[in-house]
Amino acid sequence: MSAAPSLEETLPSFGVDALARLVADGDVVVLSGAGLSTDSGIPDYRGATGSLRRHTPMTYQTFTRDPRGRHRYWARSFVGWRQIRGARPNAGHRAVAALQDAGLVSGVITQNVDGLHQAAGAREVVELHGGLDRTVCLACGDVAGRAALDERLRAANPDFGPRTDEINPDGDAELPDEVLDGFVMVDCTACGSGPLKPDVVFFGETVPRDRVDTCFELVDDAGCLLVLGSSLTVMSGYRFVLRAAKAGIPVAIVNVGPTRGDAKADVRVHAPLGVVLPDLAARVSG
């Protein structure tokens, strides 16, 4: 039986060497996508097993204008939240936090809504698309914790617990339509009647301008923009690559599979994040 390949043999060393040189210079701003969380059991949107291949995600227009669509989302999210809540940071998240602790990462922008960067110890993370751990009332604007809502939903739905293995990145589960009518949704406790929305940016919704400006400021001050696990298909994240490239700020991309930003990248590593990032942190943080 042949020996398992060493770490060096499994990585494209020339790419990781160049990546390490960039990161070692410091002032790195990380832009992370769903690919960073797949090792934590949260699926991505566009990878080989991405959920966009199987279902159409909830849009802002449907959620706000269609009460039936909103009810379906919350029924599915009530089930899916258990997996999101139980997810734990993986080696990639921990490596990003280690790089920040070493003074090499100056900012983290994430397109993910799972809170795993913070759970791994990263600080002052800008959640570009918000976070599933919060809700916002569409009527009064009150922001509350998801844990409190989950307790209320459990009380209102003691027997609603269909099992599913298909959980989407935005936290909703794939459930058959016939079980959805049995779900009871609750309203905002602050105003008593307003419909609740997870505090995330849905497809078709605009990222708040002040949040985008904060990210632009981080990129403008960066020594390097490090993209981790994002296909950069949507402009929401790709604009930061364009901003960095236009300013002459080096762009490094680590992702399995092609990305929209590959032509703008100074360094491109095609390899699993769970392998690359711990090795990178060990190289430059010692």
PyMOL commands that set and color helices and strands:
alter all, ss='L'
color gray80, all
select helices_A, chain A and resi 7-10+13-24+34-36+38-40+51-53+60-65+67-86+91-101+116-119+146-156+177-182+209-220+235-247+262-264+273-284
alter helices_A, ss='H'
color red, helices_A
select strands_A, chain A and resi 28-32+105-110+125-127+130-137+143-145+196-200+224-228+251-254+267-269
alter strands_A, ss='S'
color yellow, strands_A
deselect
rebuild
show_as cartoon
